[in-house]
Amino acid sequence: MTVQRSRILPSSRNAGFALVAAAVLTTAVLLGPRMLAVAGAGRLHGPDLSLFAAQPMVVQLHILAALGTVALGGLIFSMRKGRASHRTAGWIWVVLMATTAISSLFIVGINGDFWSLIHLLSGWVLIVLPIGVLAARRHRIDVHRKTMTGIFVGGSLVAGAFTFLPGRLMWRLVFG
């Protein structure tokens, strides 16, 4: 018995790129003016590795895993879907995303010593990530594509953009 695999056409791949671009553009429009106003006081430089090294291990793990999800996620969007390379990269991305979400549960500080609203996103990722994996394994490609794209855009790009707000750690690492 042969299982028919759904092939994602180049036009749907372009739609994925358009979705990512729209999310980035929306974030830039919402945060851009404030960021630009404050950015004038900062200076762009290489990452402050001493500040990174001074962070607790869970924060370092969270940052590295999150950066990995952004980089690998962008690469996955450009790959042909359904091939072994896509599946291998996808599994690595899933592990990185789960690591990012789980490690965030141990990071507090925005709301004192309690979780903040951003932790709801971590919970959402931990619930939806297995749904996306299961959809791929059951060859429900449309569900898989929508789920993983949503996690990538919301959990990596948009949430990641908020980490660069003035005063936050990523702002200080790059602009401080």
C-alpha positions in Angstrom: 0.0 0.0 0.0 1.4 3.3 -1.0 0.7 6.5 0.9 0.2 9.6 -1.2 2.2 12.5 0.1 0.9 16.0 -0.4 3.5 18.2 -2.1 3.5 21.8 -1.2 3.5 23.8 -4.3 5.9 26.8 -4.7 2.9 29.1 -4.5 2.0 27.8 -1.0 5.7 28.2 0.0 5.5 31.8 -1.1 2.3 32.2 1.0 4.3 31.0 4.0 6.9 33.6 3.3 4.2 36.2 2.9 2.7 35.2 6.3 6.1 35.5 8.0 6.8 38.9 6.3 3.3 40.2 7.3 4.0 39.2 10.9 7.3 40.9 11.0 5.9 44.0 9.2 3.0 44.2 11.7 5.4 43.9 14.6 7.6 46.6 13.1 4.7 49.0 12.6 3.4 48.4 16.1 6.8 48.6 17.9 8.9 50.5 15.3 8.3 54.1 16.3 9.0 53.5 20.0 12.0 51.3 19.2 13.5 53.9 16.9 13.0 56.6 19.4 14.8 54.7 22.1 17.3 53.2 19.7 18.9 56.6 19.2 20.1 56.4 22.8 21.6 52.9 22.3 24.4 51.8 20.1 24.4 48.7 18.0 27.3 46.4 18.8 28.2 42.7 18.8 26.5 40.7 21.6 27.8 41.5 25.0 29.1 38.0 25.8 30.0 38.9 29.4 26.4 39.9 30.1 25.3 36.6 28.4 27.7 34.6 30.5 26.5 36.3 33.7 22.9 35.0 33.1 21.6 31.9 34.8 22.1 28.6 32.8 18.3 28.4 32.1 18.4 31.9 30.5 21.4 31.0 28.4 19.7 27.7 27.3 16.5 29.6 26.5 18.3 32.3 24.4 20.3 29.7 22.4 17.3 27.5 21.8 15.2 30.5 20.8 17.8 31.7 18.3 18.0 28.2 16.9 14.3 28.1 16.3 14.4 31.4 14.4 17.4 30.4 12.3 16.3 26.8 11.6 12.7 27.8 11.1 13.7 30.3 8.4 15.7 27.5 6.7 12.8 25.1 6.9 10.5 27.5 5.1 12.9 27.6 2.2 13.3 23.8 1.9 11.3 21.4 -0.2 8.7 19.8 2.0 8.3 16.1 2.6 11.9 15.1 2.1 14.2 13.5 4.6 16.1 16.8 5.1 12.8 18.6 5.9 11.8 15.9 8.4 15.3 15.9 10.1 15.4 19.7 10.3 11.8 19.6 11.5 12.5 17.3 14.4 15.5 19.4 15.4 13.3 22.5 15.3 10.6 20.7 17.4 13.2 19.9 20.1 14.5 23.5 20.0 11.0 24.9 20.3 10.1 22.6 23.2 13.3 23.5 24.9 12.5 27.2 24.4 9.0 26.8 25.8 10.0 24.6 28.8 13.0 26.7 29.8 10.8 29.8 29.7 8.7 28.3 32.5 11.7 28.6 34.8 12.3 32.3 33.9 10.5 34.9 35.9 11.1 38.5 36.7 8.8 40.6 34.5 6.0 40.0 37.0 8.1 39.8 40.2 8.7 36.2 41.1 5.6 35.0 39.3 4.8 33.9 35.8 3.6 36.7 33.5 1.2 36.7 30.5 4.0 35.6 28.1 4.1 32.3 29.9 0.6 31.6 28.4 2.4 31.5 25.0 4.8 28.8 26.4 1.8 26.7 27.5 0.2 27.2 24.2 3.3 26.0 22.4 3.6 23.0 24.6 0.0 22.0 23.7 0.1 22.8 20.0 3.5 21.5 19.2 2.6 17.8 19.6 -0.6 18.5 17.5 1.6 19.7 14.6 3.9 16.7 14.9 1.0 14.3 15.0 -0.6 16.0 12.0 2.6 15.4 10.0 2.8 11.8 11.0 -0.8 11.3 10.0 -0.1 13.1 6.6 -2.6 15.9 7.5 -0.2 18.3 5.8 -2.6 21.3 5.9 -3.0 21.0 9.7 0.7 20.5 10.1 1.6 23.5 7.9 -0.8 25.9 9.7 0.1 24.7 13.2 3.9 24.9 12.7 3.7 28.2 10.8 1.6 29.6 13.7 4.1 28.4 16.3 7.0 29.8 14.3 5.4 33.2 13.7 3.9 33.6 17.1 6.3 31.7 19.3 9.5 32.7 17.6 9.2 35.8 15.5 6.6 37.9 17.4 7.6 36.8 20.9 11.2 37.2 19.9 10.6 40.7 18.7 9.3 41.6 22.1 12.5 40.5 23.8 14.2 43.4 22.0 12.2 46.0 23.8 14.3 48.6 25.5 15.4 47.6 29.0 15.0 43.8 28.4 17.9 41.5 28.3 18.2 41.0 24.6 18.1 44.8 24.1 21.0 45.1 26.6 22.9 42.3 24.9 22.8 44.0 21.5 22.1 47.7 22.0 23.1 48.4 25.7 
